Structures are given as C-alpha cells and as structure tokens.
Amino acid sequence: MATSESEGQVISCHTVEAWNDQLQKKGKNSNTLIVVDFMASWCGPCRFIAPFFAELAKKLPHVTFLKVDVDELKSVASDWKVEAMPTFILLKEGNELDRIVGAKKEELQQTIAKHITTATATT
C-alpha cells in the first residue's frame, strides 16, 4: 500500500484513492470513529500538535486517526470545507460529527472522548 503510510497509529493519506479507501474501509458501514487531521507541512501549529495527535492514536487503537496534507490533497480539503490548519474533523459512517479548528489539545481530547462515550453508549 504505497499510497498511505502509517506513523505510529496515524495513517497518512497521500492520494484521493487512499483517502476514499480509508473512508470506505472504516467509515460507511461501521461504527468506527474517524479523526482526521487536515494539516500542512509549513504550518507551525500543525507541527506543534502532531506528536500529541500521534500519542492519542496510540492510546485509542479502536479509533481511526488519519492525516491529510491540504496542499497534497486540495480536492479533499475543499470537499470538507477546510479553511484553516490544523482542522480536525470527527467522522462516523461518512458523516461529520464535530470539527475543531486550531491546535487545541484539550478540546481535541475532550471532543474525541465525548464521541467515544456516545459510540459505546449506542452499541
């Protein structure tokens, strides 16, 4: 699988096909929570929060963590109306549940925790 690479538990999508593949595999028909980090290599706050995002991915193996470089996948960023970096979008079954704009560790962690709790409550 040369189109997406894993950094710890974070899967980097480098092509639209890899992105669609991840959404198809993890998204449409499953109850899996997906957290997407829309970032850019030149973005300071993105680099600041990247190790924290990777740490969350290691601590939460039942959640899928994806990373999308907005310069590499402009069409995906545009489809999801990403206008600032980093933007974190939480998805389930292909639908957006929540969005956090900015390198807000606390808010990101709390929002993921909130959706994990609702996911386990509904199953």
Sequence and secondary structure as in RCSB ss.txt:
>XXXX:A:sequence
MATSESEGQVISCHTVEAWNDQLQKKGKNSNTLIVVDFMASWCGPCRFIAPFFAELAKKLPHVTFLKVDVDELKS
VASDWKVEAMPTFILLKEGNELDRIVGAKKEELQQTIAKHITTATATT
>XXXX:A:secstr
  SEEEETTEEEE SHHHHHHHHHHHTTTS   EEEEEE TT HHHHHHHHHHHHHHHH TTSEEEEEETTT HH
HHHHTT  SSSEEEEEETTEEEEEEES  HHHHHHHHHHHHHHHHHH 
